[in-house]
Amino acid sequence: MKRKKRMKAIEKEVLRNRKRSYCLEYMIAHSVHYLNRYDEGGLDALINRRLVQISHRRAPVNEVMWLI
């Protein structure tokens, strides 16, 4: 009985460690990606261009003013 509990505990710890290593690999990959972008273009390369572009779904001003 104790042996089964201990084996289950070991299996859980192995799964936790696998998840941790996956997360660490993911973080490292993204860090390298951003470092490369910074090296190539400086701070301007890190700007998320999607945030500064106007949405194509945006309603015209006159329609919005009509609703208000």
C-alpha positions in Angstrom: 0.0 0.0 0.0 2.7 2.4 0.9 4.6 1.5 -2.2 1.7 2.3 -4.4 1.2 5.7 -2.8 4.9 6.5 -3.1 4.9 5.5 -6.8 1.9 7.7 -7.4 3.6 10.6 -5.7 6.7 10.1 -7.8 4.6 10.0 -11.0 2.9 13.2 -10.0 6.3 14.9 -9.3 7.6 13.7 -12.7 4.6 15.2 -14.5 5.1 18.5 -12.6 8.7 18.6 -13.6 7.8 18.0 -17.2 5.3 20.8 -17.1 7.9 23.1 -15.5 10.5 22.2 -18.1 8.0 22.8 -20.9 7.1 26.2 -19.5 10.8 27.1 -19.1 11.5 26.1 -22.7 8.6 28.2 -23.9 9.8 31.2 -21.9 13.4 30.9 -23.3 12.1 30.6 -26.8 10.1 33.7 -26.6 12.9 35.6 -24.8 15.3 34.7 -27.7 12.6 35.8 -30.2 12.3 39.2 -28.5 16.0 39.6 -28.1 16.6 38.9 -31.8 13.9 41.4 -32.7 15.5 44.0 -30.5 18.9 43.4 -32.0 17.6 43.8 -35.5 15.5 46.9 -35.1 15.8 48.4 -31.6 12.8 49.4 -29.6 10.8 50.1 -32.7 10.9 46.5 -33.6 9.3 45.5 -30.3 6.2 47.7 -30.8 3.0 45.7 -31.4 1.9 47.2 -34.7 -1.6 45.7 -34.3 -2.3 48.1 -31.5 -1.5 51.3 -33.5 -3.4 50.4 -36.6 -7.0 51.4 -37.1 -9.5 48.5 -37.2 -11.2 47.9 -40.5 -14.3 47.1 -38.6 -14.5 50.5 -37.0 -17.7 52.5 -37.6 -17.6 55.8 -39.4 -17.8 58.9 -37.1 -21.1 60.1 -38.5 -22.8 56.7 -37.7 -21.5 56.9 -34.1 -22.7 60.5 -33.7 -26.1 59.5 -35.0 -26.4 56.8 -32.3 -25.5 59.2 -29.5 
